[in-house]
Amino acid sequence: MRIEDLETPSVLIDLDKMKHNIVRMQALCDDLGLAFRPHVKTHKIPEIAKMQIEAGAVGIACQKLTEADVFIQANLDDILIPYNIVGQQKARRLADMALFNRIAVSADSVTVIEGLSEAAAANEIAIRVLVELITDQNRAGTTVEGAVELAKRIDADEHLHFAGLLVYPSNASVRPALQEVLLQLDEAGIGVDVVSGGGTAAAFQAHEVPELTELRVGTYVFNDWTTVLNGVASLEDCAMTIRAMVVSRPTSERAILDCGSKTLSSDSIDGGYGFILEYPEAKMYRLNEEHAYVDVSNCDPRPKVGEIVHVVPVHTCVVTNLHNTIYGVRGEHVEVAWNVAARGRVW
Amino acid sequence: MRIEDLETPSVLIDLDKMKHNIVRMQALCDDLGLAFRPHVKTHKIPEIAKMQIEAGAVGIACQKLTEADVFIQANLDDILIPYNIVGQQKARRLADMALFNRIAVSADSVTVIEGLSEAAAANEIAIRVLVELITDQNRAGTTVEGAVELAKRIDADEHLHFAGLLVYPSNASVRPALQEVLLQLDEAGIGVDVVSGGGTAAAFQAHEVPELTELRVGTYVFNDWTTVLNGVASLEDCAMTIRAMVVSRPTSERAILDCGSKTLSSDSIDGGYGFILEYPEAKMYRLNEEHAYVDVSNCDPRPKVGEIVHVVPVHTCVVTNLHNTIYGVRGEHVEVAWNVAARGRVW
């Protein structure tokens, strides 16, 4: 099938660029002696996870239980879920997964740990738990004192195994807190298997945090306009583009494309919703569900109705999650149509 | 099944509230003598479209061809697509649909009209085309002069039928332009079957635009935090809530819920990403893909890890489109699990 036969909007993945991204991040981790654990939330496609494993990754990270389910069904069996699994139903499901697969999970509170312990006890296993330390992302995670306390508690629980520490993102700023926790755990005689860091931008600072043993990175596989603006990828490294069409030119300054927030998501950066490769001077300044508003006043020439353009999205992980199928392309050919198998798996 | 057996996050639709919304909007249109054509992009579920038809709607609006496909398969056969269908492949598909169904489509340029005409000629039919007039939304659409010219062109084409005018949103501000086009078409001896307006907020101004003959409204069926803040619905009218869980309480001021942008979308209003019914003082100030950041500093008491909350989303149409299944509930019971059949249908 040729790309020109695809309808618009469609999500294209340049296979050569993706391969290059996979090889490059694996090499970065290999050079630093870090285990590499790609985060599959970016693509949600088992076939791509297998390419990452084949390139040298030790396993994968999944953000939710049902996302992990899909990859387990596809025979990926070393999975870290860097998320608090809360509630009896979910904890039991996790414990069932851990019966036949190598699973680890993070926790940042006693409530989470107690639920995991109970579910593990019911299955007569020990679940591997990493303690999440807070970072300047100010999201989930606990303090230095909290982390030490939780690690001790996990270590003392026969149905849990303390598997290490987890941070997101693992910027250099997290190092002092990480060092303090490691020191206190060493004094307490508690071994730390893994120090897991994450984030595509943070990966390029990993050499400044030698405490890390593992990296979880997702976006790098495709890259997007955000990684470009953050200086960790070039436009050439962006494997994902959205093939879209100009469907209206209501004024000389404005073009409307057929890729709206149901195609690109509403994620924006610096007031922009995507970068149009054919019209670098254009500004995609607003989205409705099926319309992209583009200011083309700085473009010469300006696009016509019916013209095809390619958009580098702001945030690749949320784009994949909107589509049932995305297309791997090389040159003018569609070489593979992937089912986004874990799309919509939010719990 | 009981609601408490559903995992979090799940999308719930209060069946009584939805029914009330359907009846209320139909009554508003009936009172004004307007044909009512619900926009199914909000729910993407044929079963709900059939409830809307049963309540008195004349047909439905679909935003894209493949969305319309799903509803045609479900035997809904009076469909308006208020969108420019561009390109030979899509125009042919539309012409095929029009062979066996009552289909109308909008257009705002000669390019679009020429493509439709060619496809209609190949099928030896006439496609019904409405001309889209620009509004202060400044999206697609043409000027007064452009609309008159396009209407004449459609009227003169044996394979097209001029079906009327279309605006979005149909606020009172559009009236002068609408009157001018109608006057000029009258002078040219061109009949206007339909003047189609749209928008949930605009519906409540429809009495100020007596030129309208039809309304396309989507969000009203569920309502959301935006329609509440716009003053066209109360919290009681919000049929959609997201059942979510507090998964982390990293600080005394912050709670993390398990509904992120892959559950709620990134659409925001006034810096907020959703309204938490149990904690009206809370502010959901940021989303990552699977995390909602909530400032609970004004809440007393404050939520605990493991607690269930219900979130009224900012924009219901983009929420439905993220989920494969949403749940119709009454009291404590899940009465129906709907497949979001047209989810992801973006072309």
Interface residues (C-beta under 8 A of the other chain):
Chain A: D5 E7 T8 P9 S10 K41 Q63 K64 Y83 N84 V86 G87 Q89 K90 D108 S109 T111 V112 G115 I134 N138 R139 A140 G141 T142 M245 V246 V247 S248 R249 P250 R254 I256 D258 C259 G260 S261 K262 T263 S265 S266 D267 S268 N288 E289 E290 H291 Y293 K304 V305 G306 C317 V318 N321 L322 H323 N324 R343 G344 V346 W347
Chain B: D5 E7 T8 P9 S10 K41 Q63 K64 Y83 N84 V86 G87 Q89 K90 D108 S109 T111 V112 G115 I134 N138 R139 A140 G141 T142 M245 V246 V247 S248 R249 P250 R254 I256 D258 C259 G260 S261 K262 T263 S265 S266 D267 S268 N288 E289 E290 H291 Y293 K304 V305 G306 C317 V318 N321 L322 H323 N324 R343 G344 V346 W347
